[in-house]
Amino acid sequence: MNNNSTNVNNLVVGLDIGTTKIATVVGYRNENGQIEVIGHGLGDSTGVEFGEIKNLNHTVEGILHSKDIASQRTNFEIEEAYVGIAGHHIKTSKYNRYIHRDGNRNPISQEEIDNAKKDVFEVEVAPGEKIIDVIPQRYIIDDERETPEPVGELGNKIIATYQLITGKDKEIQKIFDCCHNANLEINDVILEPIASGLACLSEEEKKQGCVLVDIGGGTTDMIIYIDGSPVYTKVISLGGNIITKDIAQVCKISEDVAEQLKIKHGTCIVDKSNANNFITISSRYGQEPIQISENYLAQIINCRVQEEILNSIKKEIENSGYKDRLYAGLILTGGGANLRHIKELCQYTLQLNTRIGVPDNGFSRTLSSDLKQPMFSTALGLLKYGIEAEEYNMSRPLDEEESEGNGMLGGIFGGKKENKKTEKKPENQHRVPDGGGREKWGFFSKVYDWLKTSLEKFS
């Protein structure tokens, strides 16, 4: 499909700079409210480790390759994108803000809640770190009533609890430098588990309470939803690559061969393996072939997956305080979700109903089977985020600052970024409300309230 079938002003780009791949996806919202992906490109990711950029030149090469393939397939010149961020430098912490007010007669207003959250973006964090996002978790009124939505309540004191998501300045800057060197402007930077959740989770699962776990090549990202809202996130610095490295080290083979061994013959549950099946691995340099039993391979994989990755997830779920509220269970996505029997191992280890999450929430039925895979959840979620964000921005009147040329995109930009898209008038644009007066800082303060209602409509 090319640009002749849709307005180029309606096209949005998502860029996932992963540890094992760099993916660029291009799409738009069709007249039926579904997201059409008209093309994508993949590039090698040889400059990223554990979700963090280590070699800028290699990463730029991967972005360029991915971007160029997507451009050729869509006949569309890609100049900007919505980009994901992950890595073990991402940290989360709780922060309480106390609001004292004369509330015997005056109900709590949306403006008070918005201003409180906006102030949280200004709190001091550790040197060299930056606040990426602020997620409201709960509000306690007059030390006795807890509510997720305080607007309209009466009270003299509010304790607002937030989750602060921070990252290292230097790691964030690397993303900008790589994209700049690849002639790509960043529209916004989004935490990757949030993007994956957009692509994989249903609104009903979010309302019931669920945990999304995205096992990528370098990191395992998780996000918990309660009553339809995200309440807890964590990035664990373990991913599928560490399993491959274990196999390569133990069996004394290359990582490429170890990866193929893991995919073709590996399983996460030792009892599911065939102890009588021996796999022959050709050796290089004229050495004798190596044989490894399927059972031994399963032991290597299980040791890392169950004892480290899943137990780390279990610990974080317990630390979150929401363990007993995950009625919709666990949704497993990312490349690691393709490991054989990992669903069963998750259910056994975490004692949660588990399903494999594919990026199909809100996407057209024409979505390629190549993309409808767990490993593309983040990339497609970034595309979906970008489409929702641009629809949102175009639907609301510009404020005084924006009328001078600055649009409020939030996220890593701290709320301000030059808006080059205000002249877009896509044919199939869906008009949306302005969020009831909420300030436009970060993902959840700007887009989430609208996403919460509109994604259900379009899914």
C-alpha positions as CSV (number, residue, x, y, z in Angstrom):
1,M,0.0,0.0,0.0
2,N,1.3,3.5,-0.8
3,N,0.5,7.1,0.0
4,N,-2.0,7.3,-2.9
5,S,-4.6,5.5,-0.7
6,T,-4.4,7.9,2.2
7,N,-3.5,11.4,3.2
8,V,0.3,11.6,4.0
9,N,-0.6,14.1,6.7
10,N,-2.4,11.3,8.5
11,L,0.7,9.1,8.7
12,V,2.4,8.5,12.0
13,V,5.7,6.7,12.8
14,G,6.7,4.5,15.8
15,L,10.3,3.6,16.4
16,D,11.4,0.9,18.8
17,I,15.1,0.9,19.5
18,G,15.4,-2.6,21.1
19,T,18.3,-4.7,22.2
20,T,17.8,-7.3,19.4
21,K,16.1,-5.3,16.7
22,I,15.2,-1.7,15.6
23,A,11.7,-1.5,14.2
24,T,10.1,1.3,12.4
25,V,6.3,1.1,11.7
26,V,4.1,3.5,9.7
27,G,0.4,3.8,9.9
28,Y,-2.8,5.8,10.3
29,R,-6.4,5.6,11.6
30,N,-8.8,4.4,9.0
31,E,-12.4,5.5,8.5
32,N,-13.6,2.7,10.7
33,G,-11.5,3.8,13.6
34,Q,-9.0,1.0,13.3
35,I,-5.2,1.5,12.9
36,E,-3.8,0.5,9.5
37,V,-0.1,-0.3,9.3
38,I,1.0,0.4,5.8
39,G,4.7,-0.6,6.1
40,H,7.5,-1.4,8.5
41,G,11.3,-1.8,8.5
42,L,13.7,-3.8,10.6
43,G,17.3,-3.0,11.4
44,D,20.0,-4.8,13.3
45,S,20.5,-3.6,16.8
46,T,24.2,-4.1,17.6
47,G,24.8,-1.0,19.6
48,V,22.2,-1.6,22.4
49,E,22.7,-3.7,25.6
50,F,20.1,-4.2,28.3
51,G,17.9,-1.6,26.6
52,E,20.6,1.1,26.7
53,I,22.6,2.5,23.8
54,K,26.3,1.6,24.1
55,N,27.5,2.3,20.6
56,L,26.0,5.4,18.9
57,N,27.3,4.7,15.4
58,H,25.9,1.1,15.3
59,T,22.6,2.3,16.7
60,V,22.4,5.1,14.1
61,E,23.1,2.5,11.3
62,G,20.3,0.3,12.6
63,I,17.8,3.2,12.8
64,L,18.7,4.4,9.3
65,H,18.4,0.9,7.9
66,S,15.0,0.3,9.6
67,K,13.8,3.8,8.6
68,D,14.9,3.5,4.9
69,I,13.2,0.1,4.5
70,A,9.9,1.5,5.9
71,S,10.2,4.5,3.7
72,Q,10.7,2.4,0.6
73,R,7.8,0.2,1.4
74,T,5.4,3.1,2.0
75,N,6.7,5.6,-0.5
76,F,6.8,8.0,2.4
77,E,9.7,10.1,3.6
78,I,10.1,9.5,7.3
79,E,11.3,12.6,9.2
80,E,9.9,12.2,12.7
81,A,8.7,9.4,15.1
82,Y,7.4,8.5,18.5
83,V,10.3,6.6,20.2
84,G,10.3,4.2,23.1
85,I,12.6,4.3,26.2
86,A,13.6,1.4,28.5
87,G,16.8,0.2,30.1
88,H,17.8,-0.7,33.6
89,H,18.5,3.0,34.3
90,I,14.8,3.6,34.5
91,K,13.7,3.8,38.1
92,T,10.4,4.1,39.9
93,S,9.6,5.6,43.3
94,K,6.7,6.7,45.3
95,Y,6.1,10.4,46.2
96,N,3.4,11.8,48.5
97,R,2.2,15.4,48.0
98,Y,0.1,17.0,50.8
99,I,-2.6,19.4,49.8
100,H,-4.2,21.6,52.5
101,R,-7.4,23.4,51.6
102,D,-10.6,24.9,52.9
103,G,-12.9,22.1,51.8
104,N,-15.9,22.1,54.1
105,R,-18.0,23.6,51.3
106,N,-15.8,23.7,48.2
107,P,-15.5,20.4,46.4
108,I,-12.1,19.3,45.2
109,S,-11.6,20.7,41.6
110,Q,-9.9,19.2,38.7
111,E,-7.6,22.3,38.6
112,E,-6.4,21.5,42.1
113,I,-5.5,17.9,41.1
114,D,-3.9,19.0,37.9
115,N,-1.8,21.6,39.6
116,A,-0.7,19.1,42.3
117,K,0.5,16.7,39.6
118,K,2.2,19.5,37.7
119,D,4.1,20.5,40.8
120,V,5.4,16.9,41.2
121,F,7.2,17.3,37.9
122,E,9.3,19.9,39.6
123,V,10.5,17.9,42.6
124,E,14.2,17.3,42.9
125,V,15.5,13.9,41.8
126,A,18.9,12.4,42.1
127,P,21.7,14.3,40.2
128,G,21.9,13.3,36.6
129,E,18.4,12.0,36.4
130,K,15.2,13.4,34.9
131,I,11.5,12.7,35.5
132,I,10.0,10.9,32.5
133,D,6.5,10.6,33.8
134,V,4.3,10.9,36.9
135,I,1.5,8.4,37.5
136,P,-1.2,9.1,40.0
137,Q,-1.9,6.1,42.2
138,R,-4.3,7.1,44.9
139,Y,-5.7,10.0,47.0
140,I,-6.5,9.9,50.7
141,I,-8.9,12.6,51.9
142,D,-8.8,13.8,55.6
143,D,-6.8,10.7,56.5
144,E,-9.8,8.4,56.2
145,R,-11.2,8.1,52.6
146,E,-9.2,6.6,49.8
147,T,-10.2,7.2,46.2
148,P,-8.7,7.1,42.7
149,E,-10.8,10.1,41.7
150,P,-11.0,12.9,44.2
151,V,-12.7,15.5,42.1
152,G,-16.0,16.5,43.6
153,E,-15.2,15.3,47.1
154,L,-15.2,17.5,50.2
155,G,-12.2,17.6,52.4
156,N,-9.6,19.8,54.1
157,K,-6.5,17.6,53.4
158,I,-5.5,15.5,50.5
159,I,-2.6,13.1,50.4
160,A,-1.8,12.4,46.8
161,T,0.4,9.4,46.1
162,Y,2.3,9.3,42.8
163,Q,4.7,7.0,41.0
164,L,7.7,8.9,39.7
165,I,9.4,7.4,36.7
166,T,12.9,8.7,36.2
167,G,15.8,8.0,33.9
168,K,19.4,9.1,33.5
169,D,19.9,12.3,31.5
170,K,22.8,10.8,29.6
171,E,20.9,7.8,28.5
172,I,17.9,9.9,27.4
173,Q,20.3,12.2,25.5
174,K,21.7,9.2,23.6
175,I,18.3,8.5,22.1
176,F,18.0,12.1,20.9
177,D,21.6,12.0,19.5
178,C,21.0,8.8,17.6
179,C,17.8,9.9,16.1
180,H,19.3,13.3,15.2
181,N,22.2,11.6,13.4
182,A,19.7,9.5,11.6
183,N,17.9,12.6,10.4
184,L,14.9,11.8,12.5
185,E,13.0,14.2,14.8
186,I,11.5,12.9,18.0
187,N,7.9,13.8,18.6
188,D,7.8,12.3,22.0
189,V,9.6,9.6,24.1
190,I,7.4,7.0,25.8
191,L,8.1,4.4,28.4
192,E,8.1,1.1,26.5
193,P,5.8,-1.0,28.8
194,I,3.2,1.7,28.5
195,A,3.4,1.4,24.7
196,S,3.2,-2.4,24.8
197,G,0.1,-2.1,27.0
198,L,-1.6,0.1,24.5
199,A,-1.2,-2.6,21.8
200,C,-1.9,-5.7,23.9
201,L,-4.4,-5.0,26.7
202,S,-8.1,-4.7,26.6
203,E,-10.0,-2.1,28.6
204,E,-11.7,-4.8,30.5
205,E,-8.4,-6.3,31.6
206,K,-7.2,-2.9,32.8
207,K,-10.4,-2.4,34.8
208,Q,-10.3,-5.8,36.4
209,G,-6.6,-5.5,37.3
210,C,-3.8,-7.0,35.4
211,V,0.0,-7.1,35.0
212,L,1.6,-6.8,31.6
213,V,5.1,-8.3,31.3
214,D,7.2,-7.6,28.2
215,I,10.3,-9.8,28.0
216,G,12.6,-8.2,25.5
217,G,16.1,-9.0,24.5
218,G,17.8,-6.8,27.1
219,T,15.1,-6.0,29.7
220,T,11.9,-7.3,31.1
221,D,9.4,-4.5,31.5
222,M,6.2,-4.7,33.6
223,I,3.2,-2.5,34.2
224,I,0.2,-3.0,36.5
225,Y,-3.2,-1.7,35.8
226,I,-5.9,-1.4,38.5
227,D,-9.4,0.1,37.9
228,G,-8.4,1.0,34.3
229,S,-5.3,3.0,35.3
230,P,-1.6,2.3,35.4
231,V,-0.4,2.2,39.0
232,Y,3.0,0.5,39.0
233,T,5.8,0.1,36.5
234,K,9.2,-1.6,36.7
235,V,12.1,-2.3,34.3
236,I,14.1,-5.5,35.2
237,S,17.6,-5.6,33.7
238,L,17.2,-9.2,32.5
239,G,15.9,-10.4,29.1
240,G,16.0,-13.1,26.5
241,N,19.6,-12.3,25.5
242,I,20.9,-13.4,28.8
243,I,19.4,-16.9,28.2
244,T,21.2,-17.0,24.9
245,K,24.5,-16.0,26.5
246,D,24.0,-18.7,29.1
247,I,23.5,-21.4,26.4
248,A,26.5,-20.1,24.4
249,Q,28.8,-20.1,27.5
250,V,27.8,-23.5,28.9
251,C,27.8,-25.2,25.5
252,K,30.8,-23.3,24.2
253,I,29.1,-22.2,21.0
254,S,28.5,-18.9,19.3
255,E,25.5,-16.8,20.4
256,D,24.0,-17.0,16.9
257,V,23.9,-20.8,17.2
258,A,22.7,-20.6,20.8
259,E,19.8,-18.4,19.8
260,Q,18.7,-20.9,17.1
261,L,19.1,-23.7,19.6
262,K,16.9,-21.9,22.1
263,I,14.2,-21.1,19.5
264,K,14.1,-24.6,17.8
265,H,14.7,-27.0,20.7
266,G,14.4,-25.0,24.0
267,T,11.7,-25.2,26.6
268,C,11.2,-23.4,29.9
269,I,10.0,-26.5,31.7
270,V,12.5,-29.3,32.2
271,D,9.8,-32.0,32.5
272,K,8.4,-31.0,29.1
273,S,11.8,-31.8,27.4
274,N,12.8,-35.1,25.9
275,A,15.7,-36.5,27.8
276,N,16.4,-39.0,25.1
277,N,16.7,-36.4,22.4
278,F,20.2,-35.3,21.7
279,I,20.9,-32.3,19.4
280,T,23.9,-32.3,17.2
281,I,25.6,-28.9,16.8
282,S,28.2,-28.5,14.0
283,S,31.5,-27.1,15.2
284,R,33.7,-24.6,13.4
285,Y,37.4,-24.9,12.5
286,G,37.2,-28.7,11.8
287,Q,36.4,-29.6,15.4
288,E,34.2,-32.5,16.3
289,P,30.4,-31.8,16.4
290,I,28.9,-31.1,19.8
291,Q,25.9,-33.0,21.2
292,I,23.6,-31.6,23.9
293,S,20.5,-33.2,25.3
294,E,17.2,-31.4,25.1
295,N,16.8,-32.0,28.8
296,Y,20.1,-30.2,29.6
297,L,19.2,-27.3,27.4
298,A,15.9,-27.0,29.3
299,Q,17.8,-26.9,32.6
300,I,19.9,-24.0,31.3
301,I,16.8,-22.1,30.1
302,N,14.7,-22.8,33.2
303,C,17.5,-21.7,35.6
304,R,17.5,-18.2,34.1
305,V,13.8,-17.8,33.3
306,Q,12.2,-19.2,36.5
307,E,14.8,-18.5,39.1
308,E,15.7,-15.0,38.0
309,I,13.3,-13.4,35.5
310,L,10.0,-14.8,36.9
311,N,11.1,-14.6,40.5
312,S,12.1,-11.0,40.0
313,I,8.6,-10.3,38.5
314,K,7.0,-12.2,41.5
315,K,9.0,-10.0,43.9
316,E,7.9,-6.8,42.1
317,I,4.3,-7.8,42.1
318,E,4.4,-8.4,45.8
319,N,6.2,-5.1,46.4
320,S,3.6,-3.3,44.4
321,G,0.9,-4.0,46.9
322,Y,-1.6,-5.0,44.2
323,K,-1.0,-8.8,44.2
324,D,-4.5,-9.6,45.3
325,R,-6.2,-7.3,42.8
326,L,-4.9,-8.8,39.5
327,Y,-8.2,-10.4,38.6
328,A,-7.5,-10.4,34.9
329,G,-4.1,-12.1,35.5
330,L,-0.9,-11.7,33.6
331,I,-0.4,-10.8,30.0
332,L,3.0,-11.9,28.6
333,T,4.4,-10.3,25.5
334,G,7.7,-9.4,23.9
335,G,10.1,-11.7,22.1
336,G,10.5,-13.8,25.2
337,A,6.9,-14.8,25.1
338,N,7.7,-17.1,22.2
339,L,9.7,-19.4,24.5
340,R,8.1,-22.8,24.6
341,H,5.9,-23.4,27.7
342,I,6.7,-20.0,29.2
343,K,3.0,-19.4,29.7
344,E,2.6,-22.5,31.8
345,L,5.7,-21.7,33.8
346,C,4.4,-18.2,34.5
347,Q,1.1,-19.6,35.8
348,Y,2.9,-22.1,38.0
349,T,5.5,-19.6,39.4
350,L,3.3,-16.5,39.7
351,Q,0.0,-18.3,40.5
352,L,-1.7,-16.0,38.0
353,N,-3.8,-16.8,35.0
354,T,-1.6,-16.1,32.0
355,R,-2.1,-15.4,28.3
356,I,0.3,-14.5,25.5
357,G,-0.3,-10.9,24.4
358,V,-0.2,-10.0,20.7
359,P,-0.5,-6.4,19.4
360,D,-4.1,-6.6,18.1
361,N,-6.0,-4.1,20.2
362,G,-7.4,-1.5,17.9
363,F,-5.5,-2.6,14.8
364,S,-7.1,-3.4,11.4
365,R,-7.7,-7.0,10.5
366,T,-5.3,-6.4,7.6
367,L,-2.4,-6.3,10.0
368,S,0.4,-8.5,8.6
369,S,0.9,-11.8,10.4
370,D,4.6,-10.9,10.5
371,L,3.7,-8.0,12.8
372,K,1.0,-9.6,14.8
373,Q,3.6,-11.1,17.1
374,P,4.6,-10.4,20.7
375,M,8.0,-9.1,19.6
376,F,6.3,-6.1,17.9
377,S,4.1,-5.1,20.8
378,T,6.2,-2.1,21.7
379,A,6.7,-0.8,18.1
380,L,3.0,-1.0,17.4
381,G,2.1,0.5,20.7
382,L,4.3,3.5,20.0
383,L,2.5,3.9,16.7
384,K,-0.8,3.8,18.4
385,Y,0.3,6.2,21.0
386,G,1.5,8.6,18.3
387,I,-1.9,8.4,16.5
388,E,-3.8,9.0,19.7
389,A,-1.6,11.9,20.7
390,E,-1.8,13.7,17.4
391,E,-5.6,13.3,17.3
392,Y,-5.7,14.7,20.8
393,N,-3.5,17.7,20.0
394,M,-5.4,18.6,16.9
395,S,-8.8,18.4,18.7
396,R,-8.2,21.0,21.4
397,P,-7.8,24.8,21.0
398,L,-4.3,26.2,21.3
399,D,-3.5,28.0,24.5
400,E,-1.5,31.3,24.5
401,E,1.9,29.6,24.5
402,E,1.0,27.2,21.7
403,S,-0.4,30.0,19.6
404,E,3.2,31.3,19.6
405,G,4.4,28.0,18.1
406,N,4.9,25.6,21.0
407,G,2.6,22.5,21.3
408,M,2.3,20.6,24.5
409,L,3.4,17.0,23.9
410,G,4.5,16.2,27.4
411,G,6.5,13.1,28.1
412,I,10.3,13.6,28.2
413,F,9.9,17.1,27.0
414,G,8.5,18.2,30.2
415,G,5.3,19.5,28.5
416,K,6.6,21.6,25.7
417,K,7.8,21.0,22.2
418,E,7.5,22.7,18.9
419,N,4.4,21.6,17.2
420,K,4.9,21.2,13.5
421,K,1.7,19.3,12.9
422,T,-1.0,21.9,13.7
423,E,-1.9,22.3,10.1
424,K,-2.7,18.7,9.6
425,K,-6.3,18.0,8.6
426,P,-6.6,14.2,8.1
427,E,-9.7,13.1,6.3
428,N,-10.5,10.5,8.9
429,Q,-9.6,12.5,11.9
430,H,-11.6,11.8,15.1
431,R,-12.3,14.8,17.3
432,V,-11.7,14.3,21.0
433,P,-12.5,16.3,24.1
434,D,-9.7,18.3,25.9
435,G,-9.6,16.0,28.9
436,G,-11.9,18.1,31.1
437,G,-9.3,20.8,31.6
438,R,-6.4,18.5,32.6
439,E,-3.0,20.0,32.2
440,K,-0.9,18.6,29.3
441,W,2.1,17.2,31.1
442,G,3.4,13.7,30.5
443,F,1.6,10.8,28.9
444,F,-1.1,10.2,31.5
445,S,-2.0,13.9,32.2
446,K,-2.4,14.7,28.5
447,V,-3.6,11.6,26.7
448,Y,-4.5,8.9,29.1
449,D,-8.0,10.2,30.2
450,W,-9.1,10.3,26.6
451,L,-7.4,7.0,25.7
452,K,-9.3,5.3,28.5
453,T,-12.6,6.0,26.9
454,S,-11.7,6.2,23.2
455,L,-9.5,3.1,22.9
456,E,-12.5,1.0,24.0
457,K,-14.5,2.6,21.3
458,F,-12.0,2.0,18.6
459,S,-10.9,-1.6,19.7
